[in-house]
């Protein structure tokens, strides 16, 4: 604990009720400091008097050190041991240490991926460090497989931690850091900057009800803070009885009515009402594992892990005053915060925050299951963070740095149509063998039948993917994500294709040919079909269409619609639907060449089924 930090209280240690302090002690209210000289004997009741008369804090009686220490393991390390174990990082000037801290109380949100992308980019471009810390202090709400999903997300999008294990600044899971938190909670209790609270749930509910009735701010403060200034004898009696308690932070006495400010890396100078609530910092003593709340845990963790930039959602802005108080009480250097605007969704009449409960695209699994390529998603998110990146080609945008100063204070809209376009453009640039490997990798996890088909018929798949792609100046963009493969290319495989069930099949209705004529034309085409070189292949359709009374082109049909049952266009669409099940497909001759004569004839004759 830093002994020279303003606004820390009792950072020295006392060896008895009346003794010489071991080090210089700073007794402080919020920004008001009284120094007690180390060469001057001081009675403990004199310290209480100073607190009352000079610091602006109300008089209170602290538990003696032996009582405080009895609440913790006898071998609990002192805070200085943790400070020594996690020294200041040796990094170049300007290097940023960032962290992404998902909580397993739910699945990964696309907003979390958005923040992690920024975290990682800023650390990389400043020659700093990026790591992931699992914030699992709220274990009652933990989702069983959330961390498994986190791992999939980290791996897929390339945002895995640059540090791990216990040999650096770990552990990187808060539930594994219990002893660290206990050391710092004990220190605050020793100093009188925290206290035990035995208030029951019923009492807390009654306080809230009274506050609402009286139309005053709810919270645990002032006269509502039942245990803030209780007689130590009563506290010790409750301890002896084994009654459960929480540990609360003692907010500065003069916080009510005060304003505090800080400079946000995105939003600039912000001002807020100072915190006056005595927040819980350590959860109930009746739990097997004593874990802190988020507020306290993040302060201790970010300090010891030597984080110097915290990027988080703007919903945390209102908590900054409390976090400032905690950092001051603990003697920690303050950390730069950057509060980022949330991702938004367009709705009729406006927009709202993207919701896990309402919007499937809020869950990162939506993108994994659909098979959006990671580079396309990351490129899109980078463009949401800094608009200039959206104007760059993908490789350039991925290499260019993200600037916090360019992050807006209004939440950017998540537009899946835009993401589809970006993804289609990206997929169109992938060489066919690599594209096949990506689809197979996705299918192996999300579509077992497709994976089996691709492995069994890899040559067919490669030929299918090459149609109108390999060597094309304007390659096809019918894949926006890996899950589109079934719809766009599944007809190349009998295992994924359902043949027509006769001339009345619903898929033939858009063609608009009478069933009897459709059957006659199909049989004629199948009977005389032969694989042919370029040009000659389509002549087969043209010749059969002419024999069955189809117009040579759409213009003739338009000029005399009663004379023709359709044009060459409808005749070719009849064959297209028979082969692919759709009126839209790659080049028909190329499709037929991949399918082979036997399957072409078989599928066309299905019109007569």
C-alpha positions in Angstrom: 0.0 0.0 0.0 1.4 3.4 -0.9 2.0 5.3 2.3 2.4 8.7 0.6 -0.8 8.6 -1.4 -3.3 11.4 -0.6 -6.6 10.5 0.9 -5.5 7.1 2.4 -6.3 6.5 6.0 -4.0 4.9 8.6 -1.6 3.3 6.2 0.8 2.8 9.1 0.6 -0.1 11.4 -0.1 0.1 15.2 1.5 -2.3 17.7 -0.9 -1.6 20.5 -3.5 0.7 21.9 -0.9 3.4 22.6 2.4 3.2 20.7 4.7 4.8 18.2 3.5 4.4 14.7 5.9 2.3 12.6 5.7 4.6 9.6 4.4 8.0 8.8 0.6 7.8 8.8 -1.7 9.8 6.6 -5.2 10.2 8.1 -7.4 11.7 5.4 -10.9 12.7 4.4 -11.6 13.2 0.7 -8.6 15.2 -0.4 -7.9 16.6 3.2 -4.9 15.2 4.9 -3.5 15.3 8.4 0.0 13.9 9.0 1.0 12.1 12.2 4.8 12.3 12.7 6.6 9.0 13.2 8.7 10.3 16.1 5.7 11.3 18.2 3.8 8.8 20.4 0.2 8.8 19.6 -2.7 7.4 21.5 -5.2 5.5 19.4 -8.0 7.7 20.8 -6.0 10.7 19.6 -6.2 9.3 16.1 -10.0 9.1 16.5 -10.0 12.7 17.6 -8.1 13.8 14.6 -10.5 12.0 12.4 -13.3 13.8 14.0 -11.9 17.3 14.3 -9.5 17.7 11.4 -10.4 15.4 8.6 -14.1 15.9 8.1 -14.9 12.3 8.9 -17.4 11.5 11.6 -15.9 9.8 14.7 -16.0 6.1 14.6 -14.5 3.2 16.5 -12.5 0.6 14.7 -12.2 -3.0 15.4 -8.8 -3.7 16.9 -6.2 -5.4 14.7 -6.3 -8.7 16.4 -10.1 -9.0 15.9 -9.7 -8.0 12.2 -6.9 -10.5 11.7 -8.9 -13.3 13.4 -11.4 -13.1 10.5 -8.8 -14.2 8.0 -6.5 -17.2 7.5 -3.5 -16.9 9.9 -1.1 -17.4 7.0 -2.7 -14.8 4.7 0.1 -12.8 3.0 0.5 -9.1 3.6 -0.4 -6.8 0.7 3.3 -6.0 0.2 3.9 -9.6 -0.8 1.5 -9.3 -3.6 3.0 -6.0 -4.7 6.4 -7.7 -4.8 5.1 -10.7 -6.7 3.5 -8.5 -9.4 6.1 -5.8 -10.1 5.7 -2.9 -12.5 5.9 -4.2 -16.1 9.1 -3.4 -18.0 7.6 -2.0 -21.2 8.5 0.8 -23.6 7.1 4.3 -23.1 3.6 4.6 -24.2 3.0 0.8 -24.2 -0.6 0.0 -23.3 -1.6 -2.9 -21.0 -5.2 -3.8 -21.8 -7.5 -6.6 -20.7 -10.7 -8.2 -21.9 -12.8 -9.6 -19.0 -15.8 -11.7 -19.9 -18.1 -13.0 -17.2 -19.4 -16.6 -17.4 -22.8 -15.4 -16.2 -23.8 -15.5 -19.9 -22.5 -16.2 -23.4 -20.1 -14.0 -25.3 -21.8 -10.9 -26.6 -20.8 -9.3 -30.0 -20.2 -6.2 -28.0 -17.6 -8.0 -26.0 -15.9 -9.1 -29.2 -16.0 -5.5 -30.3 -14.2 -4.3 -27.1 -11.7 -7.2 -27.2 -10.8 -6.3 -30.8 -10.0 -2.7 -29.7 -8.2 -3.9 -26.6 -5.9 -6.2 -28.6 -5.3 -3.7 -31.4 -4.2 -0.9 -29.0 -1.9 -3.2 -27.1 -0.3 -4.5 -30.4 0.3 -1.1 -31.9 1.8 0.3 -28.7 4.1 -2.7 -28.1 2.1 -3.4 -25.0 0.3 -6.4 -23.5 -3.3 -7.8 -24.0 -4.7 -10.5 -21.7 -8.0 -12.1 -20.8 -9.2 -12.3 -17.3 -12.3 -14.4 -16.4 -14.5 -12.4 -14.0 -16.4 -15.2 -12.2 -17.0 -13.7 -8.8 -20.8 -14.0 -9.3 -20.8 -17.7 -9.2 -24.5 -18.1 -8.4 -25.3 -16.9 -11.9 -22.6 -18.7 -13.8 -23.6 -20.6 -16.9 -22.1 -24.1 -17.1 -20.7 -24.0 -20.6 -20.1 -20.3 -21.0 -16.3 -20.6 -20.7 -16.2 -23.3 -23.3 -17.9 -20.9 -25.6 -15.4 -18.2 -24.7 -12.6 -20.5 -25.8 -14.2 -21.1 -29.1 -14.7 -17.4 -29.6 -11.2 -16.5 -28.6 -9.7 -19.1 -31.0 -12.0 -18.4 -33.9 -11.5 -14.7 -33.9 -7.8 -14.7 -32.9 -8.3 -12.7 -29.7 -6.7 -15.2 -27.3 -4.8 -13.9 -24.4 -1.1 -13.1 -24.7 -0.6 -14.3 -21.1 -1.8 -17.3 -19.2 -1.1 -19.4 -16.2 0.3 -18.4 -12.9 3.9 -17.6 -13.9 3.3 -14.0 -15.1 0.6 -11.9 -13.6 -1.9 -14.6 -13.1 -4.0 -16.4 -12.1 -6.3 -15.0 -14.8 -9.5 -16.2 -13.2 -10.9 -14.2 -10.3 -12.1 -17.2 -8.3 -8.5 -18.3 -8.2 -7.4 -15.0 -6.7 -9.3 -15.3 -3.4 -6.3 -14.8 -1.1 -5.2 -11.7 -3.0 -8.5 -10.0 -2.4 -8.6 -11.1 1.2 -5.3 -9.4 1.9 -6.5 -6.1 0.6 -9.9 -6.4 2.4 -8.1 -7.1 5.6 -5.9 -4.0 5.1 -8.9 -1.8 4.6 -10.5 -3.2 7.8 -7.3 -2.6 9.7 -7.4 1.0 8.5 -11.0 1.6 9.3 -11.8 2.2 5.6 -14.1 -0.9 5.6 -16.4 -2.4 8.2 -18.4 -5.5 8.8 -22.1 -5.3 8.1 -24.6 -7.8 9.6 -27.7 -6.2 8.1 -30.2 -8.9 7.0 -32.0 -9.1 3.7 -35.2 -8.0 5.4 -33.5 -5.0 6.9 -32.0 -4.0 3.6 -35.4 -4.3 1.9 -37.0 -2.2 4.6 -34.4 0.5 4.1 -35.1 0.6 0.4 -38.8 0.8 0.9 -38.5 3.6 3.4 -36.2 5.5 1.0 -38.6 5.1 -1.9 -41.5 6.2 0.4 -39.5 9.2 1.5 -38.4 9.9 -2.1 -34.7 9.9 -1.3 -32.0 8.1 -3.2 -31.8 4.4 -2.4 -28.6 2.9 -1.1 -26.7 2.1 2.0 -25.4 5.5 3.3 -25.7 8.1 6.1 -28.3 7.1 8.6 -29.3 4.2 6.5 -25.9 2.6 6.9 -26.9 0.6 10.0 -23.5 -0.9 10.8 -21.2 1.9 9.7 -20.5 3.2 13.2 -21.6 0.4 15.4 -19.9 -0.2 18.8 -16.9 -2.6 18.2 -18.2 -4.6 21.2 -21.5 -5.3 19.4 -19.6 -6.2 16.3 -17.4 -8.6 18.2 -20.5 -10.1 19.8 -22.0 -10.9 16.4 -18.7 -12.3 15.2 -18.5 -14.6 18.2 -22.1 -15.7 17.6 -21.1 -16.8 14.1 -23.5 -14.5 12.4 -22.9 -14.0 8.7 -21.7 -10.6 7.5 -20.4 -8.8 4.4 -17.6 -6.3 4.3 -18.5 -2.8 3.1 -16.3 0.0 2.0 -16.5 3.1 4.1 -17.3 6.0 1.7 -15.8 9.4 2.7 -18.0 11.1 5.2 -18.1 14.3 3.2 -19.0 12.6 -0.1 -22.6 13.7 0.0 -23.1 16.7 -2.3 -19.6 16.5 -3.7 -18.8 16.4 -7.4 -15.9 14.4 -8.8 -14.5 14.3 -12.3 -12.2 12.3 -14.5 -10.9 12.4 -18.1 -12.2 9.6 -20.3 -10.0 8.5 -23.2 -13.0 8.7 -25.5 -15.4 11.2 -24.0 -13.0 13.7 -22.5 -13.6 15.4 -19.1 -16.7 13.9 -17.3 -18.2 15.1 -14.0 -20.4 13.1 -11.7 -21.8 13.1 -8.2 -19.4 11.6 -5.8 -20.2 8.1 -4.4 -21.8 8.1 -1.0 -22.8 4.5 -0.8 -21.0 2.1 1.4 -20.6 -0.6 -1.3 -20.2 -4.2 -0.5 -16.6 -5.2 -1.3 -16.6 -8.8 0.1 -19.5 -11.1 -0.1 -21.1 -13.0 2.8 -18.9 -14.8 5.3 -21.1 -17.9 5.2 -19.8 -18.8 1.7 -17.1 -21.4 1.4 -15.2 -19.2 -1.0 -14.9 -15.6 0.0 -15.0 -13.5 -3.2 -15.3 -9.8 -3.7 -17.8 -7.8 -5.8 -16.8 -6.6 -9.2 -16.0 -3.1 -8.0 -13.3 -4.3 -5.5 -12.0 -7.2 -7.6 -11.3 -5.1 -10.7 -9.5 -2.4 -8.7 -7.2 -5.0 -7.1 -6.7 -7.0 -10.3 -6.1 -4.1 -12.6 -3.5 -2.6 -10.2 -1.6 -5.8 -9.6 -1.7 -6.9 -13.3 -0.4 -3.4 -14.1 -3.3 -2.5 -16.5 -3.1 1.1 -17.6 -6.1 1.3 -20.0 -9.5 -0.1 -19.2 -12.0 -0.2 -22.2 -15.5 -1.0 -21.1 -19.1 -0.2 -21.8 -20.5 3.3 -21.0 -22.9 1.7 -18.5 -20.0 1.8 -16.0 -19.5 5.6 -16.1 -21.7 6.0 -13.1 -19.5 3.6 -11.1 -16.3 5.6 -11.7 -16.7 7.7 -8.5 -16.8 4.6 -6.4 -13.8 3.2 -8.3 -11.9 6.4 -7.7 -12.6 6.1 -4.0 -11.4 2.5 -3.9 -8.2 3.2 -5.8 -7.5 6.1 -3.4 -8.2 4.1 -0.3 -6.1 1.2 -1.5 -3.2 3.5 -2.4 -3.3 2.6 -6.1 -2.4 4.9 -9.0 -5.6 5.7 -11.0 -6.2 3.9 -14.3 -7.2 5.5 -17.6 -10.8 4.6 -18.5 -12.3 4.6 -22.0 -16.1 4.1 -21.9 -17.3 2.9 -25.3 -20.8 3.3 -26.7 -22.8 0.1 -27.0 -23.7 -1.6 -30.3 -27.2 -0.7 -31.4 -30.0 -2.2 -33.5 -32.3 -0.3 -35.9 -35.9 -0.7 -35.0 -39.1 1.0 -36.4 -39.0 4.6 -35.3 -35.4 4.6 -33.9 -32.8 2.4 -32.4 -32.0 0.5 -29.2 -29.2 -1.3 -27.5 -28.5 -4.7 -29.0 -30.1 -7.3 -26.6 -29.0 -10.8 -25.8 -32.6 -11.7 -24.9 -34.2 -10.2 -28.0 -31.6 -10.3 -30.8 -29.9 -13.6 -31.9 -27.1 -11.6 -33.5 -26.1 -10.3 -30.1 -24.7 -13.7 -29.2 -21.3 -14.4 -30.8 -22.4 -18.0 -31.4 -24.8 -16.6 -34.0 -21.8 -15.8 -36.2 -19.9 -19.0 -35.4 -22.9 -21.2 -36.2 -23.8 -19.3 -39.4 -20.1 -19.5 -40.4 -19.2 -15.9 -41.0 -15.5 -15.8 -41.8 -13.6 -14.3 -38.8 -11.7 -11.7 -41.0 -14.9 -10.3 -42.4 -16.5 -9.9 -38.9 -13.4 -8.3 -37.5 -13.1 -6.0 -40.5 -16.7 -5.0 -39.9 -16.2 -4.3 -36.2 -13.1 -2.3 -36.8 -15.1 -0.1 -39.2 -17.8 0.4 -36.5 -15.0 1.6 -34.1 -13.3 3.9 -36.6 -15.2 4.9 -39.7 -12.1 5.5 -41.8 -11.3 1.8 -41.6 -14.5 0.9 -43.2 -13.4 2.8 -46.3 -10.2 0.8 -46.6 -9.7 -2.6 -48.4 -9.8 -5.4 -45.8 -6.0 -6.1 -45.6 -5.2 -2.4 -45.1 -7.9 -1.9 -42.5 -6.8 -5.0 -40.6 -3.2 -3.6 -40.4 -4.1 0.0 -39.6 -4.4 1.1 -36.0 -7.6 1.8 -34.2 -7.7 5.2 -32.5 -9.8 5.8 -29.4 -10.2 9.4 -30.3 -12.2 8.3 -33.4 -14.6 6.2 -31.4 -17.9 7.9 -31.3 -20.0 8.5 -28.2 -23.2 7.4 -30.0 -23.6 3.6 -30.4 -22.9 2.3 -33.9 -25.6 0.3 -35.6 -25.1 -3.4 -36.3 -26.3 -4.0 -39.9 -26.3 -7.7 -40.9 -27.0 -6.8 -44.5 -23.8 -4.8 -44.6 -21.9 -7.6 -42.9 -23.3 -10.1 -45.5 -21.9 -7.9 -48.3 -18.5 -7.6 -46.7 -18.4 -11.3 -46.1 -19.4 -12.1 -49.7 -16.7 -9.8 -51.0 -14.1 -11.4 -48.7 -15.1 -15.0 -49.6 -14.9 -14.2 -53.3 -11.1 -13.5 -52.9 -10.3 -16.9 -51.2 -8.6 -19.5 -53.5 -10.8 -22.5 -54.1 -8.7 -25.1 -52.1 -8.5 -22.7 -49.1 -12.3 -22.1 -49.4 -13.0 -25.8 -49.4 -10.9 -26.2 -46.3 -12.7 -23.4 -44.5 -16.1 -24.8 -45.3 -15.1 -28.3 -44.3 -13.7 -27.0 -41.0 -16.9 -25.2 -40.2 -19.1 -28.2 -41.3 -17.1 -30.6 -39.1 -18.4 -28.7 -36.1 -21.8 -27.5 -37.2 -23.1 -29.7 -40.0 -22.0 -33.4 -39.7 -23.8 -34.6 -42.9 -22.2 -31.8 -45.0 -18.8 -32.6 -43.5 -19.2 -36.3 -44.5 -20.3 -35.4 -48.0 -17.3 -33.0 -48.5 -14.9 -35.6 -47.3 -16.3 -38.3 -49.5 -16.7 -36.1 -52.6 -13.9 -33.6 -52.2 -13.1 -33.6 -55.9 -16.7 -32.8 -56.8 -16.8 -30.1 -54.2 -13.6 -28.5 -55.5 -15.0 -28.5 -59.1 -18.3 -27.1 -57.9 -16.6 -24.2 -56.0 -14.4 -23.4 -59.0 -17.4 -22.7 -61.3 -17.4 -19.1 -62.2 -14.7 -18.4 -59.6 -11.4 -19.7 -60.8 -10.0 -17.4 -63.4 -13.1 -15.2 -63.4 -12.7 -11.4 -63.4 -15.8 -11.0 -61.4 -16.1 -14.2 -59.3 -19.5 -15.4 -58.0 -20.5 -14.0 -54.6 -23.2 -16.6 -53.7 -21.5 -17.4 -50.4 -21.8 -14.9 -47.6 -21.1 -17.4 -44.9 -20.1 -21.1 -44.7 -23.7 -22.2 -43.9 -24.8 -20.9 -47.4 -22.9 -23.7 -49.1 -25.9 -26.1 -48.8 -28.2 -23.8 -50.5 -25.8 -22.5 -53.1 -23.9 -25.8 -53.9 -25.8 -28.6 -52.2 -27.4 -29.7 -55.6 -24.1 -31.0 -56.8 -24.4 -33.8 -54.3 -27.2 -36.4 -54.4 -27.0 -36.7 -50.6 -28.0 -33.0 -50.3 -30.4 -32.7 -53.2 -34.0 -33.7 -53.5 -35.0 -34.5 -57.1 -38.2 -33.0 -58.6 -41.4 -34.9 -57.8 -43.0 -34.5 -61.2 -44.2 -31.6 -63.3 -46.4 -30.3 -60.4 -43.4 -29.8 -58.1 -43.6 -26.5 -56.3 -40.1 -25.6 -57.5 -41.3 -25.5 -61.1 -44.2 -23.0 -60.6 -42.0 -19.9 -61.1 -41.1 -21.2 -64.6 -44.7 -21.0 -65.7 -44.9 -24.0 -68.1 -47.9 -26.3 -68.3 -47.1 -29.7 -66.7 -47.9 -31.7 -69.8 -45.6 -29.6 -72.0 -42.9 -29.7 -69.3 -43.0 -33.5 -69.3 -42.8 -33.7 -73.0 -39.9 -31.2 -73.3 -38.0 -32.9 -70.5 -38.3 -36.4 -72.0 -37.2 -35.1 -75.4 -34.2 -33.3 -73.9 -33.2 -36.4 -71.8 -33.5 -38.7 -74.8 -31.2 -36.7 -77.0 -28.9 -35.3 -74.4 -25.2 -35.4 -75.1 -22.2 -33.7 -73.3 -21.1 -31.0 -75.8 -18.3 -28.4 -76.0 -18.9 -24.7 -75.4 -21.8 -23.3 -77.4 -23.0 -26.6 -78.7 -24.3 -27.6 -75.2 -26.9 -24.8 -75.1 -27.9 -25.5 -78.7 -29.5 -28.7 -77.4 -31.9 -26.7 -75.3 -32.5 -24.2 -78.2 -33.3 -27.0 -80.6 -35.7 -28.9 -78.3 -37.4 -25.7 -77.3 -38.0 -24.8 -81.0 -39.5 -28.2 -81.6 -41.9 -27.8 -78.7 -43.1 -24.3 -79.9 -41.1 -22.0 -77.6 -40.2 -18.5 -78.9 -36.6 -18.1 -79.9 -36.2 -15.2 -77.4 -38.2 -13.0 -75.0 -38.8 -10.3 -77.6 -40.8 -12.7 -79.8 -42.8 -13.9 -76.9 -43.7 -10.4 -75.9 -44.8 -9.5 -79.4 -47.1 -12.5 -79.7 -47.7 -14.0 -76.2 -50.7 -16.1 -77.4 -48.6 -17.9 -80.0 -45.9 -19.4 -77.7 -46.1 -21.3 -74.4 -42.9 -19.5 -73.4 -39.5 -18.5 -74.7 -36.1 -20.2 -74.7 -35.6 -18.6 -71.3 -38.4 -20.6 -69.8 -37.2 -23.8 -71.5 -33.7 -23.3 -70.1 -35.1 -22.5 -66.6 -37.0 -25.8 -66.8 -33.7 -27.7 -67.1 -32.1 -25.4 -64.5 -34.7 -26.2 -61.9 -34.5 -29.9 -62.7 -30.7 -29.9 -62.2 -30.4 -27.5 -59.3 -33.8 -27.2 -57.7 -33.7 -23.4 -58.2 -34.1 -20.8 -61.0 -30.8 -19.3 -59.9 -27.6 -21.2 -60.2 -24.1 -20.9 -61.6 -23.6 -21.4 -65.4 -25.9 -24.2 -66.5 -23.4 -25.9 -68.8 -20.7 -25.8 -66.0 -23.2 -27.4 -63.6 -24.0 -30.1 -66.1 -20.3 -30.9 -66.6 -19.7 -31.3 -62.8 -22.9 -33.5 -62.5 -22.0 -35.7 -65.4 -24.4 -37.0 -68.2 -26.0 -39.8 -66.1 -27.1 -37.5 -63.3 -28.3 -34.8 -65.8 -30.5 -37.3 -67.6 -31.8 -38.8 -64.3 -32.7 -35.4 -62.8 -34.4 -34.1 -66.0 -36.5 -37.2 -66.3 -37.7 -36.7 -62.7 -40.1 -34.1 -64.2 -42.1 -37.1 -65.5 -42.2 -38.8 -62.1 
